[in-house]
Amino acid sequence: MSTSSSVQPLFAPFTAGPLHLKNRIVMAPMTRGFSPEGVPGPDVAAYYRRRAENSVGLIVTEGTVIDHPEASNQPSVPHFHGEAALAGWARVVEDVHAAGGKIVPQIWHMGTHGDVNHFTQEDINGLIQRFAEAAAAAQRIGFDGIELHGAHGYLIDQFLWEQTNARTDAYGGSMLARTRFAAEVVAACREAVGPDFPIILRLSQWKSSDYTAKLAPTPELLGEFLAPLTEAGVDLFHCSTRRFWEPEFEGSSLNFAGWVKKLTGKPTITVGSVGLDSEFTRLFAEGQGAEREGIDRLLERLEQGEFDLVAVGRALLQDPAWAAKVREGRTDELQPFGAEALQTLH
Ligand SMILES: Cc1cc2nc3c(=O)[nH]c(=O)nc-3n(C[C@H](O)[C@H](O)[C@H](O)COP(=O)(O)O)c2cc1C
């Protein structure tokens, strides 16, 4: 079916260096816990394939953990190491590619101690090495790039945030020093995969333990904070917010993805409550403004170049055909997100 003209900007192709996508819709990474003993099976492959078949431009997998004893505390979260898990992921890649989709794994370490103060230099070197090995494995088994999970209070973010990093060595003490671990992880991954394999870094100001946290309280500090990460080799920043329409700093309507793009010159992905409100459908139909921002303002911001890609989480978890329905104007068929969707891998 043809693309409904009103949503055309969401379905325009996108290129950034080696990354070529057929449209702007990204499936946000969502932990599902359906990989017994860390091995994603054919049901996981079919779950991602359904989204690829239905017009999602880029899939970011659920967080999948590096080869480190403390990387995960949940047995059904997929591993990104070991023969069985990597064979499972190779099957996922094959299925998504067969459906014409693109997919990157979200490489994760949960940072189970709650802070990063106890790690020795040797631990740090080992962790960096494990991230690089995961990046190399992703490339080897045919993924289209990687996303590093540097958000939401997990390991990489624990180094970034002053509340969880009280180190007094080169990895802590100042904002710049707190970026060092993330920058070294990015650089090691870059070294492992070469210049033409996309590296996405997901960041958030907010933490699972504190929705109001700010890594960088001003645009100036955010710029300083992002510079070493860009320098280390990030191709694209995935800017995690809970509501895409919220301004990041006073005095400008730019959201987090807007600021990161402006400050780094790199393309960005926005995310947060796209397609969740019932207003979404109504606005779509009537083309009206409202207090909560619907599709109109999303499209406007996208067209203005505030950000480049739009990640969709819960709406796509609920409805594998969400993107296709939006593209074809079948908005009366969109299924609203309900928590029961978490129980199955549909
Ligand atoms: C069930 C569930 C699991 C999630 N797991 C992850 C994850 O593994 N990694 C991550 O970076 N974000 C994770 N998130 C956050 C989403 O990627 C996304 O940023 C968030 O849901 C907001 O987007 P939405 O409003 O479109 O759902 C998860 C969200 C949900 C609902």
The ligand as an SDF file (V2000), in Angstrom:
LIG
                    3D

 31 33  0  0  0  0  0  0  0  0999 V2000
    9.2310   -3.5990   28.7090 C   0  0  0  0  0  0  0  0  0  0  0  0
   10.2970   -2.5720   28.4890 C   0  0  0  0  0  0  0  0  0  0  0  0
   11.6350   -2.9640   28.4910 C   0  0  0  0  0  0  0  0  0  0  0  0
   12.6430   -2.0070   28.2560 C   0  0  0  0  0  0  0  0  0  0  0  0
   13.9440   -2.4380   28.1900 N   0  0  0  0  0  0  0  0  0  0  0  0
   14.9100   -1.5630   27.8080 C   0  0  0  0  0  0  0  0  0  0  0  0
   16.2330   -2.0190   27.5240 C   0  0  0  0  0  0  0  0  0  0  0  0
   16.5670   -3.2190   27.5900 O   0  0  0  0  0  0  0  0  0  0  0  0
   17.1470   -1.0870   27.1750 N   0  0  0  0  0  0  0  0  0  0  0  0
   16.8410    0.2330   27.0740 C   0  0  0  0  0  0  0  0  0  0  0  0
   17.7040    1.0400   26.7430 O   0  0  0  0  0  0  0  0  0  0  0  0
   15.5880    0.6830   27.2970 N   0  0  0  0  0  0  0  0  0  0  0  0
   14.6210   -0.1820   27.6290 C   0  0  0  0  0  0  0  0  0  0  0  0
   13.3190    0.2620   27.7830 N   0  0  0  0  0  0  0  0  0  0  0  0
   12.9960    1.6740   27.4730 C   0  0  0  0  0  0  0  0  0  0  0  0
   12.5120    1.7960   26.0010 C   0  0  0  0  0  0  0  0  0  0  0  0
   13.5770    1.5470   25.1000 O   0  0  0  0  0  0  0  0  0  0  0  0
   11.9360    3.1850   25.6920 C   0  0  0  0  0  0  0  0  0  0  0  0
   12.9510    4.1470   25.8170 O   0  0  0  0  0  0  0  0  0  0  0  0
   10.7760    3.5560   26.6020 C   0  0  0  0  0  0  0  0  0  0  0  0
    9.8400    2.4860   26.6680 O   0  0  0  0  0  0  0  0  0  0  0  0
   10.0650    4.8120   26.1150 C   0  0  0  0  0  0  0  0  0  0  0  0
    9.5390    4.6100   24.8230 O   0  0  0  0  0  0  0  0  0  0  0  0
    7.9460    4.3520   24.6180 P   0  0  0  0  0  0  0  0  0  0  0  0
    7.2860    5.4500   25.3540 O   0  0  0  0  0  0  0  0  0  0  0  0
    7.7620    4.4270   23.1200 O   0  0  0  0  0  0  0  0  0  0  0  0
    7.6360    3.0150   25.1810 O   0  0  0  0  0  0  0  0  0  0  0  0
   12.3090   -0.6510   28.0380 C   0  0  0  0  0  0  0  0  0  0  0  0
   10.9600   -0.2700   28.0630 C   0  0  0  0  0  0  0  0  0  0  0  0
    9.9530   -1.2070   28.2600 C   0  0  0  0  0  0  0  0  0  0  0  0
    8.5250   -0.7650   28.2210 C   0  0  0  0  0  0  0  0  0  0  0  0
  1  2  1  0
  2  3  1  0
  2 30  2  0
  3  4  2  0
  4  5  1  0
  4 28  1  0
  5  6  2  0
  6  7  1  0
  6 13  1  0
  7  8  2  0
  7  9  1  0
  9 10  1  0
 10 11  2  0
 10 12  1  0
 12 13  2  0
 13 14  1  0
 14 15  1  0
 14 28  1  0
 15 16  1  0
 16 17  1  0
 16 18  1  0
 18 19  1  0
 18 20  1  0
 20 21  1  0
 20 22  1  0
 22 23  1  0
 23 24  1  0
 24 25  2  0
 24 26  1  0
 24 27  1  0
 28 29  2  0
 29 30  1  0
 30 31  1  0
M  END
$$$$
